[in-house]
Amino acid sequence: MESEQAILALAALAQPTRLEVFRLLVKHEPDGLAAGDIAKALAVPQNTMSSHLAILSRAGLVTAQRFSRSIVYRADLDAFRAVMLFMVRDCCDGRPEICAPLVEDLTPCCSPKSKRRKAHV
């Protein structure tokens, strides 16, 4: 990731409504939310929400897909991951004990489902 893209993404998230939009979309992964539902959930006028969503989209943090008359937005978690990795890529200068608490805090709250073992016959 280039610095310019990281700055664009961080600037998009540096506004309270856009930050809340992104967090709301993360909660609704992988299904996403329609633009009107986002506006309603955050009590923001639809035209204002449209502007916020456009900024998040230009920053590469959300994707949009049209379904008939609705546009469904989703958080682009890969893009967000790239921004976060850009920020901590040089963390600890080869001393992992410095970054260990950060890595521990970033460990997801939801562990992947364990693979089911096949019953042996």
Backbone torsions as a table, in degrees:
resi	resn	phi	psi	omega
1	MET	NA	139.5	178.0
2	GLU	-87.6	155.5	179.2
3	SER	-57.1	-40.8	-177.9
4	GLU	-60.3	-42.0	179.5
5	GLN	-67.2	-40.5	178.1
6	ALA	-63.0	-42.8	179.5
7	ILE	-63.0	-41.7	178.6
8	LEU	-61.1	-44.9	-179.8
9	ALA	-66.6	-45.3	-179.1
10	LEU	-66.2	-37.1	177.9
11	ALA	-65.4	-38.4	178.6
12	ALA	-63.1	-36.9	-178.9
13	LEU	-83.8	-6.7	-176.8
14	ALA	-85.2	21.9	178.2
15	GLN	-126.9	131.9	-171.4
16	PRO	-54.5	-45.7	-177.8
17	THR	-66.4	-44.0	-179.7
18	ARG	-65.3	-36.8	176.1
19	LEU	-62.1	-43.6	178.5
20	GLU	-66.2	-37.1	176.7
21	VAL	-60.6	-49.1	-178.5
22	PHE	-61.3	-44.6	179.3
23	ARG	-62.7	-38.8	177.4
24	LEU	-63.9	-42.8	179.7
25	LEU	-66.2	-35.5	176.4
26	VAL	-61.2	-41.1	179.3
27	LYS	-63.7	-26.2	-176.2
28	HIS	-104.0	20.5	174.4
29	GLU	-74.3	144.0	2.5
30	PRO	-93.8	0.8	-173.2
31	ASP	-74.6	-31.9	-177.1
32	GLY	77.2	-175.8	-179.7
33	LEU	-140.1	147.5	174.0
34	ALA	-70.5	149.3	-177.6
35	ALA	-55.0	-43.1	179.6
36	GLY	-62.8	-37.1	178.4
37	ASP	-68.5	-35.5	177.3
38	ILE	-65.1	-47.8	-179.9
39	ALA	-58.9	-43.5	-179.4
40	LYS	-65.4	-44.8	-177.9
41	ALA	-61.8	-33.1	-177.1
42	LEU	-103.4	4.9	178.4
43	ALA	54.2	50.2	179.5
44	VAL	-121.4	135.5	177.5
45	PRO	-55.5	144.9	-174.5
46	GLN	-61.0	-37.6	-180.0
47	ASN	-67.8	-36.1	176.1
48	THR	-67.4	-41.9	179.4
49	MET	-62.8	-37.8	178.6
50	SER	-58.3	-41.7	178.3
51	SER	-64.7	-43.6	179.0
52	HIS	-62.9	-43.1	-179.9
53	LEU	-65.4	-36.2	178.0
54	ALA	-64.1	-40.6	179.1
55	ILE	-65.9	-44.1	177.8
56	LEU	-63.8	-36.5	178.7
57	SER	-67.6	-45.7	177.7
58	ARG	-62.0	-30.7	178.5
59	ALA	-78.4	-7.2	178.6
60	GLY	81.1	14.1	-176.7
61	LEU	-92.4	-18.5	177.2
62	VAL	-133.4	154.1	173.7
63	THR	-119.0	156.1	-178.6
64	ALA	-129.7	143.7	177.1
65	GLN	-139.2	129.3	-178.8
66	ARG	-84.3	133.2	172.7
67	PHE	-128.0	102.1	-177.3
68	SER	56.9	-115.5	-178.4
69	ARG	-94.7	-3.6	-178.5
70	SER	-103.1	149.2	170.8
71	ILE	-114.8	122.2	-179.2
72	VAL	-99.5	128.8	-179.5
73	TYR	-105.8	143.9	177.2
74	ARG	-133.2	146.3	173.5
75	ALA	-70.7	134.6	175.3
76	ASP	-91.7	92.0	-174.8
77	LEU	-68.2	-28.6	176.4
78	ASP	-65.9	-41.6	178.1
79	ALA	-65.6	-41.7	178.9
80	PHE	-63.7	-41.6	178.3
81	ARG	-59.8	-42.0	179.4
82	ALA	-61.7	-39.3	178.1
83	VAL	-65.0	-46.0	-178.8
84	MET	-64.7	-40.4	178.1
85	LEU	-66.1	-36.8	175.7
86	PHE	-58.8	-40.8	-177.1
87	MET	-68.6	-33.9	-174.0
88	VAL	-112.4	8.2	-175.9
89	ARG	-53.3	-41.3	-176.9
90	ASP	-98.3	18.8	-179.0
91	CYS	-59.6	137.5	168.0
92	CYS	78.4	-8.6	176.2
93	ASP	47.2	46.8	177.4
94	GLY	84.0	8.3	179.3
95	ARG	-117.5	87.7	-173.6
96	PRO	-58.6	-24.0	-179.5
97	GLU	-64.5	-23.7	177.9
98	ILE	-71.4	-40.0	-177.6
99	CYS	-88.9	-11.3	-176.7
100	ALA	-53.5	-45.4	178.9
101	PRO	-62.9	-37.3	177.9
102	LEU	-64.3	-46.8	179.3
103	VAL	-61.0	-41.9	179.4
104	GLU	-62.3	-42.4	178.9
105	ASP	-66.4	-29.2	-178.8
106	LEU	-85.1	-7.0	178.1
107	THR	-62.1	128.4	-175.5
108	PRO	-60.2	149.1	178.9
109	CYS	-72.8	-18.6	-177.9
110	CYS	-113.5	112.0	178.7
111	SER	-78.7	150.6	179.2
112	PRO	-61.0	148.1	178.6
113	LYS	-63.5	135.0	179.2
114	SER	-72.8	147.4	179.8
115	LYS	-70.4	136.6	177.9
116	ARG	-74.6	136.1	177.8
117	ARG	-81.4	139.3	176.8
118	LYS	-77.0	138.3	179.5
119	ALA	-72.0	131.7	177.8
120	HIS	-84.4	133.4	-177.9
121	VAL	-99.9	NA	NA
